[in-house]
């Protein structure tokens, strides 16, 4: 089972998470300060790191930056104390993969951890990807729902492929523009939103309440497949 490092200095939160994740069958280690976290994160060969921001010694931002600078690509789930956009943006820019805002429910943390681990695991078959009743066939550049071909434009297919390959992870509008549009086209955030709305109409069972292509307020979109 996956090995998870929890970096959290508040004993109640650390213990709650540790118990919960152990019950789920994960191998869990807890560290309470940023300096040890940087070291263990590099040596420990973990599958995922849950990282608080306010920590003694070194804060979570510094720990994350340290790890990425040392080439550690272990997924990092940040725990942000406040619903502050700036904290989330900064964490993601420094190389964190996702975040949950305190106070969080154990169900939410578990779901985010599962998504990150799934994403990090190499795909046994990268030619096709399934979500719900839909199959994305990368070889043929085709999407099918219940066996029927979904009529996507090449741009919509590119967007969907980008989301599938980055699933569980937030993609900003800038990242989507860079990944799916050709560099010389004029495109704005609004155009990204319009294309995503079109894509949702084609792939979501209920486009008004997206199940797969989620909007993450102020940050971008995330595919939960
Ligand atoms: Ca803290």
Boltz pocket constraint, residues with backbone or C-beta under 6 A from the ligand:
constraints:
  - pocket:
      binder: B
      contacts: [[A, 8], [A, 9], [A, 10], [A, 52], [A, 53], [A, 54], [A, 55]]
      max_distance: 6.0
